[in-house]
Amino acid sequence: MPYQIARAHIRDLPRVKPFWKAMIQSYVRLSPADLPVRDPGEGWARRHDEYHQWLNEGAGMIFLATDTEQDKLVGYAAVKFTASGSTFDMGERFGELESLAVSEEARGEGLGSQLIEACRRELEKREITFWSLDVLAVNDDAQRLYERSGFEPFMLKMIRRTDSPAGSLADPMTGPLLITREDSQADPIQGPAAPAAGGDAPLVPTVAEAGSAARRAARRLAIATTADKDRALQAMADALQAHMGEILQANARDVERARAAGTSESTVDRLRLTEDRVWAIADAVRQVATLPDPVGQIVRGSTMPNGLQINQVRVPFGVVGMIYEARPNVTVDAAALSLKSGNAVILRGGSAAADSNRALVAVLRGALQGSGLLQDAVNLLDGDHAEATSLMRARGLVDVIVPRGGAELIASVVTNSTVPVIETGSGNVHVYVDQHANLDKALDIVMNAKTQRPSVCNAAETLLVHEAVAARFLPQVLTALHGAGVVLHGDEDAMRAADAAAVPMTEATEADWATEYHGLEMAVRVVPDIEAAIEHVSRWSSGHTEAIVTENRAAARQWTAEVDSAVVIVNASTRFTDGGEFGFGAEIGISTQKLHARGPMGLPELTSTKWIVDGDGQIRR
């Protein structure tokens, strides 16, 4: 039977649920009676979040085995990249085969070995030398599978209760999980269920308190003068620099935890604060203070024949909810931009940056109190998933939610929020090198777009090359990318070029075309013409940024007319998709939706409008 093994994308996670359910059932069957096993629903919710974090942050990889004749998932393997321990010298990072599952009908065909080999190749490609096994074994065949794959017993793991005077529980042996046909047909999980219309469930108390406090502060901010807000922003910037030591100490704890958990270096880089970065964050707050205040700006207006003066003016939203991942700079950016645009903000950052966010928000709130504005203009939630879900349902207290992070986080907020959402999309960004491109220019653009800061959303993820220039361009660009440490995936034509240039490249799958890597990884495809490039972008792009390199103005016009993304670039790096680079200062995010705001969102995009009608006794007849 033909099977295909491919890397999973975040959107594939619901397909894994039946395998996880079967594993929980196996634990119930094999574990001692006094070793409690989680409810399958709760267990899957936790594992779903964990897998999502792996894929989004590059901390692990999941491989799916599909029966290509039936287009049916018949197995999967999950491998995690962790930091090595302090005892054994096994390199900086260590692999852990965390799950291996094969459905009942696919047993005996070598599928388990193929999944193990896919994981091994991935670890080898990432220069991870050692890996361990931590999965459930239910029979002798499973144990023999791992022995044939080269695994050997190393340590004994035992468990006991702390409230029992004696008795220990041996950890179940490890091995592959067997899935029944009935389990494989179970309904996939779709994430947290959306609340009923009107939000029947009560809000989490911390969310209700933060929402009420922010609403009071928003009323004060709505009438604050530009001078009041700028004075508060200057005080916030000064306080960040004055309390740098406390901020860096808190951040060091977050970084240490992230590394211990085996978090990818690109994610650790987004999390890490240094003296230079804190100074830059403070300077960015001062720069926001210099920007024009959008509140009160007249968008349009006219005097009617009857003498009525009608103006559409910008006003604050009121309370903005920010849900984002582990990037401490976003905490300060969101607070500063919300304040300048007259909004109170409720921040819910990623748990990996919990200590950093607490330290930063404490400093900002102290500065606000000293400047005469209410400190509740900036609020922080740092609790569990229930808090984030409750924030999404706080309609009436929160006026708009802005999610900022990976595709899964944004999709979850868009799906489950009853509060209006401004969608900041993930960055599956493309660069297309046309047949009329200046190849020296193209090389510089591709290298800058991919390697200058690979963890950010405007970094390029896929390179498309016209077949007419592929033979000349691919050898030099692939060599340069490999030299910069970029892991490459390509189609057949790209792989032939990589082979000829002695550059390692693996075959690209559909998951690669859909993936925002957040790191030094790139997919490469050769296309026959510009129409094929546009078709590829139309199918796989997240609608963020797409660039063409060409000296042909007709090709450039076709690209800008037909590519439907928030930012379309001709002959420049995708890294320019940024509020600062666009000349209007800091941004709250980059919107990929078409309603309200699209592209980099600055201060005007954090406002709504209202109509002011000024009359002198006119009545309608």
PyMOL commands that set and color helices and strands:
alter all, ss='L'
color gray80, all
select helices_A, chain A and resi 10-30+40-57+104-106+111-125+140-148+181-184+205-222+226-242+244-260+265-271+275-290+328-340+351-371+375-377+385-392+407-416+439-451+467-483+492-500+510-514+530-540+553-562+574-576+604-606
alter helices_A, ss='H'
color red, helices_A
select strands_A, chain A and resi 3-7+60-67+72-83+93-103+131-133+158-159+169-170+177-179+298-303+309-316+319-324+344-348+378-380+400-404+429-433+460-466+487-490+506-507+521-527+545-549+567-570+589-591+599-601+607-614
alter strands_A, ss='S'
color yellow, strands_A
deselect
rebuild
show_as cartoon
